[in-house]
Amino acid sequence: DIQLTQSPSSLSASVGDRVTITCRASQYVSNSVHWYQQKPGKAPEVLIYDASNLQSGVPSRFSGSGSGTDFTLTISSLQPDDLATYYCQQTYTLPQTFGQGTKVEIK
Amino acid sequence: QVQLVQSGAEVKKPGSSVKVSCKASGGTFTSYGIGWVRQAPGQGLEWMGRIALLLGLANYAQKFQGRVTITADKSTSTAYMELRSLRSDDTAVYYCATLVEDHFYMDVWGKGTTVIVSS
């Protein structure tokens, strides 16, 4: 199975800060990495698909980059509503796998 | 846009089975497939398997192979996930979600079904 390792596991940042989360795959996954946001007590929602494509309706402060084995999710200006846990997922091969998550807190 | 409505919470005994349903509300299944993910209390997301709706073919995570069956009834736009031989560590929230064709990411999610396994 392909392992996805996210870093950091958690972070605390101020409103307006630029936040970067990384996701490293144990094997090549092309650009088949997607990012989800899960707010407390809610189902996940997709933010970015295929590494860098913004899902419709998602604020433009979210962006993604990367290919191969290294991927990044960036929040350009952190907002209070961004309090959540973020997960990367690979769909390059079965079984599809998730990273362990990155919890984002607001200072 | 289609919404996914999942069945209600369940409390099960160890060794029993649970079958969670996931119905498309406001439309029919138009997606490539349906995926199932679970989340144990305080833990991350765990991919369980998926079904491709056109041919009804399912794939499962090795961890659940032999214990899980995912099916779909296109006539009622309802997908099902059955998990057998339940253990206490199967206590989790179980989510279904539509899969986008060619990209396979999980687009529209259900609200989740809580399954508690306890004697």
Interface residues (C-beta under 8 A of the other chain):
Chain A: D1 S32 H34 Y36 Q38 A43 P44 E45 V46 Y49 D50 T85 Y87 Q89 T91 L94 P95 Q96 T97 F98 G99 Q100 G101
Chain B: G35 V37 G44 L45 E46 W47 G49 R50 N59 Y60 A61 Q62 Y95 A97 V100 H103 F104 Y105 M106 D107 W109 G110 K111 G112
